[in-house]
Amino acid sequence: MSVVIVGTLDTKGEEIGFARDVIESQGVEVHLIDVGVMGEPEIEPDTTAAEVAEAGGSSLDSLREDGDRGAAMEVMGDGAAAIASRLHEAGSLNGILGLGGSGNTSIATNAMRALPVGVPKLMVSTMASGDTEPYVGATDIAMLYSVADIEGLNQLSRTVIANAALAMVGMVANDPDVELSDKPTIGITMFGVTTPCVQTAREVLEDSGYETIVFHATGTGGRAMENLIREGVIDGVLDVTTTEWADELVGGVLSAGPDRLDAAAERGIPQVVAPGALDMVNFGPRESVPEKFDGRTFHIHNPQVTLMRTTPEENAELGRIIAEKLNGATGPTALALPLGGVSMLDEDGADFDDPEADAALFDALRGTLDETVELIESEAAINDEAFAQMIADKLDTYMQDR
């Protein structure tokens, strides 16, 4: 077993050396990757900073001469990611640990994000009690707040670093005995307002012999599913909840980025897509909604989440975007329209019930969709059992015909 530690050995050598010693005392090997740029390492690395810089497309001398800290971190982050991936592929990386402030947190987590889900990843960081999304992204990185700055060893830092080191040993040295399935795996997207649909469809698919993974469509959820599709973990997609595109278009807080809906199309795996929750854009507390949206229709989901109804104009653009994404699919693809409402809030008499906006969405989808994409329309609302059964059966048919 081998744990890779990523750190700036020119400034954190003592602390990283302590973590190494704790891990090695438990009979686990350690591989040190030095990502320090400006000084000489305080302890000897297994992979030098010069090798990391080269793997990142530059040289250590150039980075030192330029003196651009931001550019150096980008190069070292890319280099650390390339080396970590190489070590993992060679069977020489069973887990990865990082220690540092904002600089090494950026570099080390870049390396962690390059590794598959399931590889133990732990970052001890001064940044771990704030917004960790830029570091964690859509991967399974665990972050541990260092409490004090990682600068010197004392009773506090020794305890935190030792706990992290032992946690990493526990993850790599013990077989979790997770039951692995050889069933085809279906990725499903869900929001609170599409939960009944997903619950029914999931049961149908599992009864038909599939394993399902449900992703919360909160931006990172959509990105996680796209990543796992590209990694080959997911064999088919029931994309019930495409709401992240509303946030991407309008400026909400749960965007999955402009690549959402690309992975399944590119890989050619079967997919059934619905316009779930495209009636809403997500914001934080009501007071956080930008003033430019004053006068719009809102629904307070909870004190931390405010939902805003999309307009006919926005829905028309969303319809065009999603249809164009599906038109690029290289595998069997269907678009299913729940004409009775695209979310729990869009049903007859609910807060976001807006026939004009729904019509704009459906018309744009119909008008942009190529004949290569199967179009299915239902008078049901998205959470009606009949709609859930229909889309699950359609995906099952595609999977069986492969």
Secondary structure, 3 states (H helix, E strand, C coil): CEEEEEECCCCCHHHHHHHHHHHHCCCCEEEEEECCCCCCCCCCCCECHHHHHHHCCCCHHHHHHHCCHHHHHHHHHHHHHHHHHHHHHCCCCCEEEEEECHHHHHHHHHHHHCCCCCCCEEEEECCCCCCCHHHHCCCCCEEEECCCCCCCCCHHHHHHHHHHHHHHHHHHHCCCCCCCCCCCEEEEEECHHHHHHHHHHHHHHHHCCCEEEEEECCCHHHHHHHHHHHCCCCCEEEECECCHHHHHHHCCCCCCCCCCCCHHHHHCCCEEECECCCCEEEECCHHHCCHHHCCCCEEEEECCEEEEECCHHHHHHHHHHHHHHHHCCCCCEEEEEECCCCCHHHCCCCCCCCHHHHHHHHHHHHHHCCCCCEEEEECCCCCCHHHHHHHHHHHHHHHHCC
